[in-house]
């Protein structure tokens, strides 16, 4: 086979042989060369260790590498820690193309290096019972030791901000799985633009920025959309949350698509959007530092004594409750598509 690996090669069953592992995985990743020799002082001085694990599956296959970093690293950052290490379990069906694995690890390596994250170790192989690739990514991060984030210190009068745009993740998934649907409702130009927004689908940089600017608590907007995220936040704080609908930042084309499909924009999965809780003074500071954030940041609500999530819309107060997430409908299409799995 020589020094190069044929991209039309099909990967064998079982643990990936060392030669292929070196050429398809190791060479693409920022490997921690001596993971068992990490000085204990690095952990003692960290001020707290935070870990999170997430699966990558049910999304377009060419996006696995990007999200293998951002899913778990964003969870760590949302808890007030700086992502530092990843451990990866990369599994796929027998006969998966070497090209998919190589492209995935290259993309993964680019994102890890961008945030100075090193790979501690992992496993790679093909096994029975797996119909699509699955990457389990565990991120380990270190707290600053100065100020931990959490819902317990949230008080009535604290402000709620939202960084990023709602509905974009759901629209991106539809555009990736069913592009003709988006073409029909929005046109080819909008469809192409939405498909090209993958790199905006992460709250990681905004979580790091918000923590540096004094946030009290962070919560990403994932499955179930904003409505589910607010329900979880209200339950964790024991406070009522009042949201101003007109202040919510939506991606325009994405909102138009979700409405055209007769789905609920407030329950649409929106990974990339981030809820930020801050004192009034800190919230004002964040709004004055828009350049510290990736994308828009807006003041959209506040906390009151009581319970439940209230949506202010056209002068009326309406209880906000989650409905079906459009992701559940369109992610099924990924299971039926065999794109990029075989040459």
Long-range contacts (C-beta under 8 A, 24 or more apart in sequence): 5-98, 5-102, 6-98, 7-97, 7-98, 7-99, 7-102, 7-343, 8-97, 8-98, 8-99, 8-343, 9-97, 9-98, 10-94, 10-95, 10-96, 10-97, 10-98, 10-342, 10-343, 11-92, 11-94, 11-95, 11-96, 11-97, 11-98, 11-101, 11-126, 12-94, 12-126, 13-94, 13-126, 13-127, 13-128, 14-125, 14-126, 14-127, 15-123, 15-124, 15-125, 16-124, 16-125, 16-126, 20-98, 21-124, 23-102, 24-98, 24-101, 24-102, 24-105, 25-90, 25-101, 25-105, 25-124, 28-102, 28-105, 28-106, 28-108, 28-109, 29-105, 29-108, 29-109, 29-112, 29-119, 30-109, 30-112, 30-113, 30-117, 30-118, 30-119, 31-118, 31-119, 32-85, 32-118, 32-119, 32-120, 32-121, 35-120, 35-121, 42-142, 43-142, 45-145, 46-142, 46-143, 46-145, 47-142, 47-143, 47-144, 47-145, 47-146, 48-81, 48-142, 48-143, 48-145, 48-148, 49-81, 49-140, 49-141, 49-142, 49-143, 50-76, 50-79, 50-80, 50-81, 50-140, 50-141, 50-142, 50-143, 51-76, 51-138, 51-139, 51-140, 51-141, 52-76, 52-79, 52-138, 52-139, 53-136, 53-137, 53-138, 53-139, 54-136, 54-137, 55-134, 55-135, 55-136, 55-137, 56-134, 56-135, 56-136, 56-137, 57-132, 57-133, 57-134, 57-135, 58-132, 58-331, 58-334, 58-335, 59-173, 59-176, 59-331, 59-334, 60-173, 60-176, 60-177, 60-334, 60-339, 61-100, 61-132, 61-133, 61-339, 61-340, 61-341, 62-103, 62-340, 63-176, 63-198, 64-104, 64-107, 64-108, 64-133, 64-135, 65-103, 65-104, 65-105, 65-106, 65-107, 65-108, 65-109, 65-110, 65-111, 66-107, 66-108, 66-111, 66-198, 66-199, 66-202, 67-201, 68-104, 68-108, 68-135, 68-137, 69-108, 69-111, 69-112, 69-115, 69-117, 69-137, 70-111, 70-201, 70-202, 70-204, 71-137, 71-271, 72-137, 72-138, 72-139, 73-115, 73-117, 73-139, 73-141, 73-204, 74-202, 74-203, 74-204, 74-207, 74-220, 75-139, 75-220, 76-139, 76-140, 76-141, 77-141, 77-203, 77-204, 77-207, 77-208, 77-211, 77-218, 78-149, 78-203, 78-207, 78-218, 78-219, 78-220, 78-274, 79-141, 79-143, 79-149, 79-218, 80-143, 80-144, 80-147, 80-148, 80-149, 80-211, 80-218, 81-141, 81-142, 81-143, 81-144, 82-141, 82-142, 82-143, 82-144, 82-208, 83-115, 83-117, 83-139, 83-140, 83-141, 83-204, 84-116, 84-117, 84-118, 84-140, 84-141, 84-142, 85-117, 85-118, 85-119, 85-120, 85-139, 85-140, 85-141, 86-112, 86-117, 86-118, 86-119, 86-120, 86-122, 86-137, 86-138, 86-139, 86-140, 87-119, 87-120, 87-121, 87-122, 87-137, 87-138, 87-140, 88-119, 88-121, 88-122, 88-123, 88-124, 88-135, 88-136, 88-137, 88-138, 89-122, 89-123, 89-134, 89-135, 89-136, 89-137, 90-122, 90-123, 90-124, 90-125, 90-133, 90-135, 91-123, 91-124, 91-125, 91-126, 91-127, 91-130, 91-133, 91-134, 91-135, 91-136, 92-125, 92-126, 92-130, 92-132, 92-133, 92-134, 93-126, 93-130, 93-131, 93-132, 93-133, 93-341, 94-126, 94-127, 94-128, 95-126, 95-341, 95-342, 96-126, 96-133, 96-341, 96-342, 97-340, 97-341, 97-342, 97-343, 99-340, 99-343, 100-133, 100-340, 100-341, 104-133, 104-135, 115-204, 131-335, 132-334, 132-335, 132-341, 149-211, 149-215, 149-216, 149-217, 149-218, 150-216, 150-217, 151-217, 151-233, 151-236, 151-237, 151-277, 152-237, 153-216, 153-217, 154-216, 154-217, 154-237, 154-239, 154-277, 154-303, 155-239, 155-303, 156-239, 156-303, 156-304, 156-305, 157-280, 157-302, 157-303, 158-216, 158-277, 158-278, 158-279, 158-280, 158-302, 158-303, 159-277, 159-278, 159-279, 159-280, 159-283, 159-299, 159-301, 159-302, 159-303, 160-241, 160-243, 160-275, 160-276, 160-277, 160-299, 160-300, 160-301, 160-302, 160-303, 161-275, 161-276, 161-277, 161-278, 161-283, 161-286, 161-287, 161-297, 161-298, 161-299, 161-300, 162-221, 162-226, 162-248, 162-249, 162-273, 162-274, 162-275, 162-276, 162-297, 162-298, 162-300, 163-203, 163-206, 163-210, 163-273, 163-274, 163-276, 163-293, 163-294, 163-295, 163-296, 163-297, 164-200, 164-203, 164-206, 164-221, 164-249, 164-270, 164-272, 164-273, 164-274, 164-294, 164-295, 164-296, 165-200, 165-249, 165-250, 165-251, 165-254, 165-270, 165-272, 165-273, 165-295, 165-296, 166-221, 166-225, 166-226, 166-248, 166-249, 166-250, 166-251, 166-254, 166-255, 166-265, 166-266, 166-268, 166-270, 166-273, 167-250, 167-251, 167-254, 167-255, 167-257, 167-258, 167-265, 167-268, 167-270, 168-194, 168-197, 168-200, 168-201, 168-251, 168-254, 168-270, 168-272, 168-273, 169-201, 169-268, 169-269, 169-270, 169-271, 169-272, 169-327, 170-225, 170-254, 170-258, 170-263, 170-268, 170-269, 170-270, 170-325, 170-326, 170-327, 170-330, 171-251, 171-253, 171-254, 171-257, 171-258, 172-197, 172-198, 172-201, 172-254, 173-269, 173-327, 173-330, 173-331, 174-257, 174-261, 174-326, 174-330, 175-257, 177-330, 177-331, 177-333, 177-334, 177-337, 178-330, 178-333, 181-261, 182-257, 185-256, 185-257, 185-260, 185-261, 186-253, 186-256, 186-257, 186-260, 190-253, 193-253, 194-251, 194-253, 194-254, 194-257, 197-251, 200-272, 200-294, 200-295, 201-271, 201-272, 202-271, 202-272, 203-271, 203-272, 203-273, 203-274, 205-293, 205-294, 206-274, 206-276, 206-293, 206-294, 206-295, 206-297, 207-274, 209-292, 209-293, 209-294, 210-274, 210-276, 210-278, 210-286, 210-293, 212-292, 213-278, 213-282, 213-285, 213-286, 213-289, 213-292, 214-278, 214-279, 214-282, 214-285, 214-286, 215-276, 215-277, 215-278, 215-282, 215-286, 216-277, 216-278, 216-279, 216-282, 217-276, 217-277, 218-274, 218-275, 218-276, 218-277, 219-274, 219-275, 219-277, 220-271, 220-273, 220-274, 220-275, 221-269, 221-270, 221-271, 221-272, 221-273, 221-274, 221-275, 222-269, 222-270, 222-271, 223-269, 223-325, 223-327, 224-267, 224-269, 224-322, 224-325, 225-264, 225-265, 225-266, 225-267, 225-268, 225-269, 225-270, 225-322, 225-325, 226-266, 226-267, 226-270, 226-273, 227-264, 227-266, 227-267, 227-309, 227-320, 227-321, 227-322, 227-323, 228-267, 228-322, 228-325, 229-275, 230-275, 230-309, 230-320, 231-309, 231-320, 231-321, 231-322, 233-275, 233-277, 234-307, 234-308, 234-309, 237-303, 238-307, 239-303, 239-304, 239-305, 239-306, 239-307, 240-303, 240-304, 240-305, 240-306, 240-307, 240-308, 240-309, 240-310, 241-301, 241-302, 241-303, 241-304, 241-308, 241-309, 241-310, 242-301, 242-302, 242-303, 242-304, 242-310, 242-312, 243-300, 243-301, 243-309, 243-310, 243-311, 243-312, 243-320, 244-300, 244-301, 244-312, 245-311, 245-312, 245-313, 246-313, 247-298, 247-299, 247-300, 247-301, 248-298, 248-300, 249-273, 249-296, 249-297, 249-298, 249-300, 258-326, 261-326, 263-324, 263-326, 263-329, 264-323, 264-324, 264-326, 266-311, 266-320, 266-322, 267-322, 267-323, 267-324, 267-325, 267-326, 268-325, 268-326, 268-327, 269-325, 269-326, 269-327, 277-303
